[in-house]
């Protein structure tokens, strides 16, 4: 003998149309929350569009990039591009190759700290969120490494760790 279905008192106090919709609405909300939790909270990364030799150099750099950088696993943004790579989740380190020459290189920030590591000069810029942006100078393609606050013990470490690969793939 089948058991009788018991409806909670809270639902029986509601009008019939509301009772009929309560379960489907609750299920729909659960599905929306579940799908929302799958989406990435990372901000969209603008994909550079280099051309000619710069694009060739950037593709060569992309093929040489490591699967792990300073203990951070590689998780490239979607859709995949040979001009963008990322390591870590939140915050994440982002490399973009073939960017346009930053306007700041001609402005008041042109004299900001620009260390050279293994013959690769990195112009640096402190970001408003406490992170840093490093851009190679005097290379056949501009390479940008963004290091959000907290992504590395020393903000310059990711750029320094990538210097040999940049030097080998992006001629100066």
N, C-alpha and C positions, 0 to 999 in steps of 0.2 A: 504494500500500500504506500503510495507516494506521500511524502511529507508535505504538509501545507506550507505554502510560501507566506512568510510573515513580513509585513511591511512595517518599517519603523514608524512610531507615532508621529515623529516630526513630519514625515511625508504624508501621512493620512490627514493631517490638519490642513494641508495645502489643497487648493482646487485641483480637480482631475487633470486639466491640461498642463498645469505646472508639474504635477507628479509624473506625468508621462514624459516630460522633457528633462526632468532632473538627472536621470542616469545618462542619457545621451550627451547632455551638456557637460556633465562631469567627465565623461570619457573623452570628449573632444578637447576639453581644457587639459587633461592629462597628456594627450597626444601632442598638443601644441607646446606644452612645457618640455616634453621629452625631445621633440625635434629642435626646439630652441636651445637646449643644452648641448646638442651635437654641433651647433654652428660655432665657428671660431670667433673669439672675442678680439683677435688681433686686428689692428687697423690695416686697411688696404695698403699695399706697397705699390707705389707707382713703378711700372716697368719701363726702363729706358728703351729707346729705339735707336741704337747706334747703326751706322751704315758703313759700308766699305771695309777698309782695313780695321777700323776700330771694332766693328762687329766680329771680324775674324779673330782678333786678339781676345775679345771678351769670351767667345766660344771656347778658345783654347784655355783660358783661365778657368772657365766653368768646369771643363773636363778634369782639371787638376785639383779642384777644391776638395778638401777633406770631408769625410763623413762625420767627423767630430772635431770641434774646435774648442780648446781650453775646457774640456770636460762637458761641453754642450753637444748633444746629438743634432744632426742636421735635419731640419723640418722646413723644406722650402714652401713658400706660399703657393696657393693655387690661383690661377692656372700656372703650370710650370713654365719657366722661361730660362734660357741659358744666360740671361743677364741679371738674374736675381738669385741669391742664396741666403738662407737663414739658419741659424743654430739656436737651440734652446726653444722654450715655449713662451714664458711670460716672466720677465721681459726677454726678448729675443734679439740676438745680434743679426744685423741685416747687411749684406754686401750687395751693392748694385754696380754693375759695370756698364760703361758707355753712357754715363749721365752727361748732360750738357755742362759746360764749364760754369761753375758756381759764380753768380754775380758778385758774391761777397769777396771773391779774390781781388776785385778791383776797388772795393769800398774800404770802410774803416777797419774791417777785419783782416785785410790783406797782410797785416804785420803780426797777426796772431801766431802763437807758438806753432812751429812747423818742424817737428823732429825728422831726422833722416835715419832710416834703419836699412842696412844693406843696400845702400844707394837708391832707396825709394824714399822720397820726401812726402810726408803726410801733413797737409794743412789741417789744422784742428779748429773746431768751433764748439764752444760749450752751448748746450741746448737749454731751453727754458725749463725742461723737466729734470735737469741735473745730469743728464747724459751728455754724450759727446758725438760729434760727427767728424770723421776723418776723410779727407779726399786727397788722392794722389795728385801731385803736380808734375809737370814736365814729363809726361808719358804719352804714348800714342792714343790712349783712351783714359778717361777719368774714371777712377774706381772710388766708390764711396763706401765707407763702413760706418754704420750707425750703432752706437753702443749705449743703450738706455741705462739710466742709473740703476745700479745693482746687478747688472748683467755680467760684470767682470770685476775682479778684485782691484785691478788697476785699469781704468778705462782705455788706456793705450795698448794694453796687451793684445786684444784681437787684431788690431791693425799691424802691430809688430809681428805677430805670429803669421800673418798673411804676406808679409813683405817679400820673402823668397819666391813665393808663387807669383806674385805680381811682377817682380823683376824678371822671372823666367818667361812670362807669357805676354807682358805688356811692355814693349820696348820703350826706352827712355830717349 
